[in-house]
Amino acid sequence: MPDEQPPRRRAGARPSAVVAVVSALADEHRTRLGRPLQVLDLGGGTGGVAVPLAEAGHQVVVVDPSPDALASLARRARESGSEGHVTAVQGDGDRLAESLAGREFDLACCHGTLEFVDDPESTLRAIQAALVPGGLLSLLVSGRLAVVFAKTIAGEFEQARAALVDPAGRWGATDPLSRRFDPDQIEALLTRTGFTADHTRGTDILGHLVPSSHLDSEADRAAVAQLDELLVVGPGREFLRTLGHGLHIIAHRS
Ligand SMILES: C[S@@+](CC[C@H](N)C(=O)[O-])C[C@H]1O[C@@H](n2cnc3c(N)ncnc32)[C@H](O)[C@@H]1O
């Protein structure tokens, strides 16, 4: 199938490191397949990942339970000229198959969403079932140790301790997240659900520890993001992924 022309790209903010990694991954896979990808973005929200992928010419189905997020997504896609490449489906990761009606995907993104579903294992199984053989997964989850460090630096020692010892990595009853993950744990979960993890990296290792008063310009934010990038690429520093506010895993369907 011939490659389609991507829709026009909107001038906008610098993409996050994760979006840049996913965009590069999608571009490589598109070259291998010789056509734009069919992409699932579960919990895609307002389209932070979906819209750049749609702008690049991929077809993206966003499944998210929030009507407000989906309305923002539609607006963002319209403004970027990529609305023909985005399908918004109001649905839930715990009942994913119902939302997808048999559609199949080359790439699935699940960023910041596994923390909210009832059963991460069954959600990952449903994502796996929706991927074609060899299909790719970009999974971004919250890291446990990052919140332990952040709470300690903030003087919230009880919450830090709770996050460290709680099996779900929660710092207390009012923690908005249902769970956080350690790298070994999320990789084991992926193996159990039919994926092979190819690469795990920590994201936002330093940035989330910096007081917001030190980050009052785009240049400051860019400088910290660059420090984060440099930090993880150095030899022997793979262990630092454990400290990422986010754990970004690239996997493929086994
Ligand atoms: C932290 S936001 C992440 C948004 C987007 N993926 C990103 O990275 O910018 C979490 C998203 O998960 C969605 N969400 C919450 N519960 C969900 C569920 N059970 N199934 C699927 N998505 C859910 C929310 O509506 C929200 O859009």
The ligand as an SDF file (V2000), in Angstrom:
LIG
                    3D

 27 29  0  0  0  0  0  0  0  0999 V2000
   -2.5280   10.6940   33.2970 C   0  0  0  0  0  0  0  0  0  0  0  0
   -3.6720   10.7410   32.0050 S   0  0  0  0  0  0  0  0  0  0  0  0
   -2.6440   10.2440   30.6560 C   0  0  0  0  0  0  0  0  0  0  0  0
   -3.1110   10.8090   29.3640 C   0  0  0  0  0  0  0  0  0  0  0  0
   -2.2150   10.4750   28.1640 C   0  0  0  0  0  0  0  0  0  0  0  0
   -2.0690    9.0430   27.9830 N   0  0  0  0  0  0  0  0  0  0  0  0
   -0.8640   11.1290   28.2920 C   0  0  0  0  0  0  0  0  0  0  0  0
    0.1260   10.4140   28.4450 O   0  0  0  0  0  0  0  0  0  0  0  0
   -0.8110   12.3570   28.2260 O   0  0  0  0  0  0  0  0  0  0  0  0
   -4.6410    9.2860   32.3420 C   0  0  0  0  0  0  0  0  0  0  0  0
   -5.7190    9.0250   31.3240 C   0  0  0  0  0  0  0  0  0  0  0  0
   -6.2770    7.7480   31.6010 O   0  0  0  0  0  0  0  0  0  0  0  0
   -7.6730    7.8450   31.4230 C   0  0  0  0  0  0  0  0  0  0  0  0
   -8.3050    6.7580   32.1860 N   0  0  0  0  0  0  0  0  0  0  0  0
   -8.6910    6.7590   33.4790 C   0  0  0  0  0  0  0  0  0  0  0  0
   -9.2490    5.5780   33.7910 N   0  0  0  0  0  0  0  0  0  0  0  0
   -9.1690    4.8000   32.6770 C   0  0  0  0  0  0  0  0  0  0  0  0
   -9.6000    3.4770   32.3540 C   0  0  0  0  0  0  0  0  0  0  0  0
  -10.2020    2.6970   33.2650 N   0  0  0  0  0  0  0  0  0  0  0  0
   -9.3890    3.0350   31.0840 N   0  0  0  0  0  0  0  0  0  0  0  0
   -8.7870    3.8110   30.1720 C   0  0  0  0  0  0  0  0  0  0  0  0
   -8.3800    5.0780   30.4170 N   0  0  0  0  0  0  0  0  0  0  0  0
   -8.5670    5.5700   31.6450 C   0  0  0  0  0  0  0  0  0  0  0  0
   -8.0210    9.2460   31.9040 C   0  0  0  0  0  0  0  0  0  0  0  0
   -9.2740    9.6890   31.4260 O   0  0  0  0  0  0  0  0  0  0  0  0
   -6.8510   10.0490   31.3690 C   0  0  0  0  0  0  0  0  0  0  0  0
   -7.1090   10.5490   30.0950 O   0  0  0  0  0  0  0  0  0  0  0  0
  1  2  1  0
  2  3  1  0
  2 10  1  0
  3  4  1  0
  4  5  1  0
  5  6  1  0
  5  7  1  0
  7  8  2  0
  7  9  1  0
 10 11  1  0
 11 12  1  0
 11 26  1  0
 12 13  1  0
 13 14  1  0
 13 24  1  0
 14 15  1  0
 14 23  1  0
 15 16  2  0
 16 17  1  0
 17 18  1  0
 17 23  2  0
 18 19  1  0
 18 20  2  0
 20 21  1  0
 21 22  2  0
 22 23  1  0
 24 25  1  0
 24 26  1  0
 26 27  1  0
M  CHG  2   2   1   9  -1
M  END
$$$$
